[in-house]
Amino acid sequence: MLYQCYINGKRVAGRDGEKNVINPGTEEVIGQVSLIDEEQAKEALIAAQKGFAYWSGLTIREREEWINRLKLAVMDEEEEIVDLLMMETGKLYDSAKEDYQMLIDCFDFFTDEAKNMEDEIIRDAEGSHHNIITREPIGVVVAYLAWNFPLLNLGYKLGPVLASGCSCVIRPSESTPLATLKIGEILEKIKFPKGVVNLVLGDVSKISHVLNSSDITQLITLIGSTNTGKKVINDSTTSIKRFSLELGGNAPAIVLKDYDEKKAARTLTHFKFANCGQVCVSPNRIFVHEDQYESFVHEALEVAQTIKAGWGKEKGASISPMISKRARDRMFDIVEDALQKGARLVYGGKVPEEKDKGFYMMPTILADVTKDMKCYQEEIFGPIMPILKYNEQLDLIEAGNDTEYGLTSYVFSNDMKAINQIAKGLKAGTVCVNKPKYAVELPHGGIKESGIGKDCSKYSLEEYYYIKRISIAMD
């Protein structure tokens, strides 16, 4: 089946050829996508500019009616959309369902937040003016989505775009575009106001420069790698723009000696191998005290040995495939690098014996990891769990911060004084204590090379407005 882009209220045939989409669980072609060219990218921007003029003029109540109409139409197509998510990502059913549900949740959350925003008054010291502070939608937003959570990522962007009164041109990943383009089909079906939402796919080296360099674009938002973020910023310097960039991560997980190391091992192992480790907030460097080290490693092994590979609705499966052979080959390289430098392979490191098709890799545990290894220095983004031993001489805050990234981090302890000290010292946008916690109402984003701005929460919505002051003379 051929999936088309959605520009100015209708699906369009791309003029730059077609591309196959592969199911990473089977290596089979599941569909083709029609690719737009540079001129069509410009058409999408012009459509968004016109769509903004209409959409921003509506009241929040009027926008809410349209958003609810879209939400209900998406819910009517839930089964097909979840199937598309499973096929294009290789996700297991529960993960695909959560991915889908986040789009629905974002429609509701950001609409409610927009309705609750209020104008403010700044008192004039001389009493000569009435000063009103109001928020206005910023304009046309260009958004780039990551492949690992297609509709979750779409919700993170489309939710605040629609609620704030902005319009957008959104480019999904070429690896997982089908569920997103299906939303374009639904937008066309319900006759959503044209130009407000545009969903495009094309050669990134061609269309991204058009989208980034245009003076129509007011905000660029991205979920992706740090290198991609830098390229986007470099491309955009033709005019002054805003950015909201959620980039790479290298999350430390620090297990203090007072905490039950077996409980921490179970929590971290299940979380690490969720979505085959292809999660930006996945724990990447796990620090365990030397007195609890072998007990932690053994418990992690016990959990890993119960994990079965599969995709979709495969019975008993709990780890999905990687997105591509190239991504999996990189994992093998990271494991080999670690082993050559003295790491201990506790489990995994290879393709599951029962899988002769698909880009599967066994959950992999590396012990005795050191700072000179790739698995310590790089964002892994795969099913490799590196474990490091520490003693009282190690400065845990310094060790946790020993990375160019600052997206998220984890601390396991029952000592509130230690928790406060470490949490305050870690340079990261999020610190989760004793259990991971992520939700649409909580801000998500990092510092350092992990980006700027936030996804989720009222803090994300704020980025889609600019602040306007209206001062009225009282004489």
C-alpha positions in Angstrom: 0.0 0.0 0.0 1.2 3.5 -0.9 1.0 6.1 1.9 0.9 9.8 0.9 1.9 13.0 2.6 -0.7 15.5 3.7 -0.4 19.1 2.6 -3.0 21.9 2.7 -5.9 19.7 3.7 -5.4 16.8 1.3 -3.1 13.9 0.6 -0.7 14.5 -2.2 1.5 12.4 -4.4 5.2 13.1 -3.9 7.3 14.1 -6.8 10.6 12.5 -5.6 9.9 8.8 -5.8 8.8 6.2 -3.3 10.5 4.4 -0.3 9.8 1.0 1.2 9.0 0.7 4.9 10.3 -2.5 6.6 8.9 -4.5 9.5 12.0 -4.9 11.7 10.5 -8.0 13.3 10.2 -9.9 9.9 12.3 -7.8 7.5 9.3 -7.7 5.2 8.1 -4.7 3.2 4.9 -3.5 4.8 4.2 -0.4 2.7 5.6 2.4 0.6 5.6 6.1 1.2 5.5 8.8 -1.4 8.3 11.4 -1.1 7.9 15.1 -1.7 10.5 17.3 -3.3 11.8 20.7 -2.3 9.1 22.6 -4.1 6.4 20.6 -2.3 8.2 21.4 1.0 7.8 25.1 0.2 4.2 24.5 -0.6 3.7 22.9 2.8 5.2 26.0 4.5 3.0 28.4 2.6 0.0 26.3 3.4 1.0 26.3 7.1 1.4 30.1 6.9 -2.2 30.5 5.6 -3.5 27.9 8.0 -2.0 29.8 10.9 -3.9 33.0 9.9 -7.1 31.1 10.2 -6.4 28.8 13.2 -4.9 31.5 15.4 -8.0 33.6 14.9 -10.2 31.0 16.4 -11.1 31.0 20.1 -9.7 28.2 22.3 -13.3 26.8 22.4 -13.5 26.7 18.7 -10.1 25.0 18.4 -11.2 22.5 21.1 -14.1 21.4 19.0 -11.8 20.6 16.1 -9.3 18.9 18.3 -12.0 16.7 19.8 -13.3 15.9 16.4 -9.8 14.8 15.4 -9.4 12.8 18.6 -12.6 10.9 18.2 -11.8 10.1 14.5 -8.4 8.8 15.6 -10.1 6.7 18.3 -12.4 5.2 15.6 -9.3 3.9 13.8 -7.4 2.6 16.9 -7.1 -1.0 15.8 -5.6 -0.2 12.4 -3.3 2.5 13.8 -2.0 0.2 16.5 -1.4 -2.5 13.9 0.6 0.0 11.8 2.7 0.9 14.9 3.5 -2.7 15.6 4.5 -3.4 12.0 6.6 -0.4 11.3 8.5 -0.3 14.7 8.4 -4.0 15.6 6.9 -3.1 18.9 5.0 -5.5 21.1 1.3 -4.9 21.3 1.3 -3.3 24.8 4.0 -0.8 23.8 2.3 0.1 20.6 -1.0 0.7 22.5 0.8 3.0 24.9 2.4 4.8 22.0 -1.0 5.3 20.4 -2.6 6.4 23.7 -0.1 9.2 24.3 -1.4 10.9 21.2 -4.9 10.9 22.6 -3.7 12.0 26.0 -1.8 14.9 24.5 -4.9 16.2 22.7 -6.7 16.3 26.0 -3.9 17.6 28.2 -2.7 20.5 26.0 -6.2 21.7 25.2 -7.0 21.8 28.9 -3.8 23.6 29.7 -4.5 26.2 27.0 -7.9 26.8 28.4 -6.5 27.4 31.8 -3.9 30.0 30.7 -4.8 33.5 31.9 -3.7 37.0 31.0 -1.8 38.8 33.7 -1.7 42.4 35.0 1.4 44.2 36.0 0.7 47.0 38.4 2.1 50.4 37.2 4.2 52.1 39.8 2.9 55.6 38.8 -0.7 54.4 38.2 -0.6 55.9 34.8 -1.1 52.7 32.7 -3.0 49.5 32.7 -0.5 46.8 31.7 -1.9 43.5 30.3 0.4 40.6 29.7 -1.0 38.1 27.2 0.2 35.1 25.2 0.0 34.9 21.4 0.8 31.8 19.3 4.2 32.1 17.8 3.3 31.0 14.2 4.5 28.1 11.9 6.2 25.3 13.7 8.5 22.8 12.0 8.7 19.5 13.9 11.0 16.5 13.3 9.9 13.2 15.0 12.1 10.3 16.1 11.3 6.7 14.9 11.1 5.0 18.3 7.7 6.3 19.5 6.0 7.6 16.3 2.6 8.7 17.8 3.9 9.6 21.2 6.3 12.0 19.5 3.6 13.3 17.3 1.4 14.0 20.3 4.3 15.8 22.0 4.3 18.3 19.1 0.8 18.3 17.6 -0.8 18.7 21.0 0.7 22.1 21.8 0.6 23.2 18.2 -3.1 22.9 18.0 -3.9 24.0 21.5 -1.8 27.2 21.3 -3.2 28.3 17.9 0.0 27.6 15.9 0.2 25.6 12.6 2.8 23.1 11.6 4.8 21.1 9.1 5.8 17.8 10.7 8.2 15.3 9.3 8.1 11.8 10.8 11.0 9.4 10.6 11.4 7.7 7.3 11.8 4.4 9.2 8.4 4.7 10.9 6.1 7.1 9.0 3.0 5.0 8.4 0.9 5.6 11.6 1.7 9.3 11.3 0.7 9.5 7.7 -2.5 7.6 8.6 -3.3 10.6 10.8 -3.1 12.7 7.7 -5.6 10.5 6.1 -7.9 11.0 9.1 -7.4 14.8 8.9 -8.4 14.8 5.3 -11.5 12.6 6.1 -12.9 15.0 8.7 -12.0 18.0 6.6 -9.8 19.5 9.3 -9.0 23.2 8.5 -6.5 23.1 5.6 -3.0 24.2 6.2 -3.1 23.9 9.9 -1.4 20.5 9.9 1.0 19.3 7.2 2.7 15.9 7.4 5.6 15.5 5.0 8.2 12.9 4.1 11.1 13.3 1.8 14.9 13.1 1.4 16.1 14.7 4.6 19.1 16.3 2.8 16.7 18.1 0.4 13.6 19.1 2.3 15.0 19.8 5.8 17.1 22.7 4.5 14.0 24.2 2.9 12.0 23.8 6.1 14.8 25.1 8.4 16.0 28.0 6.3 12.6 29.5 5.5 11.7 32.7 7.2 8.1 31.4 7.5 9.3 29.0 10.2 9.2 30.5 13.6 9.9 27.5 15.9 11.8 24.3 15.1 11.3 21.4 17.4 13.1 18.1 17.2 13.3 14.7 18.9 16.5 13.1 17.7 20.3 13.0 18.0 22.6 15.8 19.1 24.3 15.9 15.7 21.0 16.3 14.0 20.1 19.1 16.4 23.3 20.9 15.6 22.6 20.6 11.8 19.1 21.9 12.2 20.4 25.0 14.2 23.1 25.6 11.6 20.6 25.4 8.7 18.2 27.8 10.4 20.5 30.9 10.8 18.8 32.6 7.8 16.4 34.2 10.2 15.8 34.4 14.0 13.9 31.3 15.2 13.1 29.5 18.4 14.1 26.0 19.2 12.9 23.2 21.4 15.2 20.2 21.0 15.1 16.9 22.8 18.4 15.3 21.9 20.7 12.5 23.1 21.2 11.0 26.5 23.6 9.0 28.6 21.7 8.4 31.8 23.5 7.3 34.9 21.8 5.1 37.4 23.3 5.3 40.9 22.5 2.6 43.4 23.5 3.6 46.9 24.6 1.1 49.4 21.5 1.6 51.7 19.1 0.5 49.0 18.1 -3.1 48.2 20.3 -3.9 45.3 18.1 -6.8 44.1 15.1 -4.6 43.9 17.1 -2.0 42.0 18.4 -4.7 39.6 14.9 -5.9 38.8 13.7 -2.3 38.2 16.6 -1.3 36.1 16.8 -4.5 34.0 13.1 -4.4 33.0 13.3 -0.7 32.2 16.6 -1.0 30.3 15.3 -3.6 27.9 11.9 -2.0 27.3 11.5 -1.2 23.6 14.8 -3.1 23.1 16.7 -0.2 24.9 15.7 2.2 22.1 14.6 4.9 24.5 16.3 8.3 25.1 15.9 8.0 28.9 17.1 4.4 29.1 19.6 3.8 31.9 23.0 3.8 30.3 25.7 3.6 33.0 24.7 1.7 36.2 26.9 2.4 39.3 26.7 -0.2 42.1 28.7 -0.4 45.3 31.4 -3.1 45.4 29.7 -4.8 48.4 26.5 -5.3 46.5 28.0 -5.6 43.0 27.9 -9.3 42.3 24.5 -9.7 44.0 23.2 -6.9 41.6 24.7 -8.5 38.6 23.3 -11.9 39.4 19.8 -10.5 39.9 20.0 -8.7 36.6 21.0 -11.9 35.0 18.1 -13.8 36.5 15.7 -11.2 35.0 17.4 -11.1 31.6 17.2 -14.9 31.2 13.4 -14.7 31.3 13.2 -12.2 28.5 12.0 -13.6 25.1 12.3 -11.8 21.8 9.3 -11.1 19.5 7.1 -8.4 18.0 3.4 -7.6 17.9 1.2 -10.1 19.7 3.8 -12.9 19.9 3.0 -14.9 23.0 5.4 -14.5 25.9 7.6 -12.0 24.1 9.0 -9.1 26.2 11.8 -7.6 24.0 11.2 -6.3 20.5 13.7 -6.1 17.6 16.0 -3.2 16.9 14.9 -0.8 14.2 17.5 -1.9 11.6 20.4 -4.2 10.8 22.7 -1.2 10.9 21.5 -0.3 14.4 22.0 -3.8 15.6 25.5 -4.0 14.0 26.4 -0.9 16.1 25.4 -2.9 19.2 27.7 -5.7 18.3 30.5 -3.2 17.8 29.9 -1.7 21.3 29.9 -5.1 22.9 33.2 -6.1 21.1 34.8 -2.9 22.1 33.9 -3.5 25.8 35.1 -7.1 25.7 38.5 -6.1 24.2 38.9 -3.5 26.9 38.3 -6.0 29.8 34.5 -6.0 30.3 32.8 -9.3 31.3 29.9 -10.5 29.2 27.3 -11.7 31.7 24.6 -12.5 29.2 23.6 -11.9 25.6 25.6 -10.2 23.0 24.2 -12.1 20.1 21.1 -12.9 18.0 18.5 -15.1 19.8 18.9 -18.6 18.4 15.2 -18.9 17.6 15.2 -15.8 15.4 16.5 -16.2 11.8 14.5 -13.2 10.6 14.2 -9.7 12.1 16.8 -7.4 13.7 16.7 -9.1 17.1 19.4 -9.0 19.8 19.4 -10.8 23.1 19.3 -8.6 26.2 22.9 -8.0 27.0 24.6 -7.4 30.3 28.2 -6.1 30.6 29.9 -6.1 33.9 33.3 -4.5 35.0 32.7 -1.6 32.6 35.3 1.2 32.6 35.4 4.8 31.4 37.3 4.1 28.2 34.6 1.9 26.7 32.1 3.0 24.1 29.3 1.7 26.2 30.2 4.3 28.9 31.0 7.2 26.6 28.2 7.0 24.0 24.5 6.9 24.1 23.8 3.2 23.5 20.2 3.2 22.3 20.0 -0.5 22.3 19.7 -3.6 24.6 23.1 -3.3 26.4 23.2 -2.8 30.1 26.7 -1.6 31.4 27.4 -2.1 35.1 30.2 -0.3 37.0 31.6 -1.0 40.4 32.3 1.8 42.8 33.6 2.3 46.4 33.5 5.2 48.9 36.4 6.9 47.1 34.3 7.6 44.0 32.5 11.0 43.7 29.2 9.8 42.5 28.0 13.2 41.4 31.1 13.7 39.3 30.8 10.2 37.9 27.1 10.8 37.0 28.0 14.0 35.3 30.9 12.5 33.4 29.2 12.8 30.0 28.4 15.5 27.5 24.7 14.8 27.9 22.2 15.8 30.6 18.8 14.4 29.8 17.9 12.2 32.7 19.4 10.3 35.6 18.3 7.8 38.3 19.1 7.4 42.0 18.3 4.5 44.2 18.4 5.2 48.0 16.3 5.5 51.1 18.5 8.2 52.6 16.8 11.5 52.0 19.9 13.6 52.7 21.9 11.6 50.2 19.0 11.7 47.7 18.8 15.5 47.9 22.6 16.0 47.6 23.0 13.8 44.6 19.8 14.9 42.9 20.8 18.6 43.2 24.3 17.8 42.0 23.4 15.9 38.9 23.3 18.0 35.7 20.2 16.6 34.1 16.7 17.8 33.2 15.1 14.9 35.1 16.2 12.9 38.2 14.0 9.9 39.0 14.5 8.4 42.5 13.9 4.6 43.1 11.6 4.3 40.0 11.3 5.8 36.6 8.4 8.3 36.2 7.3 9.9 32.9 3.9 11.4 32.1 2.4 14.1 29.8 2.0 16.5 32.7 5.7 16.3 33.7 8.3 18.3 31.8 10.8 16.3 29.8 14.0 17.8 28.4 17.7 18.2 29.1 20.7 20.4 29.3 24.2 20.4 27.9 24.3 18.4 24.6 20.8 16.9 25.4 19.1 20.0 24.0 17.0 22.9 25.0 13.3 23.3 25.9 10.7 20.9 27.1 8.3 18.3 25.8 5.1 17.6 27.8 3.7 19.7 30.7 2.7 23.4 30.7 6.3 24.3 30.2 6.2 22.8 26.7 3.0 24.6 25.8 4.6 28.0 26.9 7.2 27.5 24.1 4.5 27.8 21.4 3.6 31.3 22.5 5.3 34.7 22.7 4.6 37.2 25.4 2.9 40.4 24.4 2.6 43.5 26.7 -0.3 45.9 26.1 0.0 49.1 28.1 -3.1 51.3 28.1 -2.7 55.0 29.3 -5.3 55.8 32.0 -5.5 59.6 31.3 
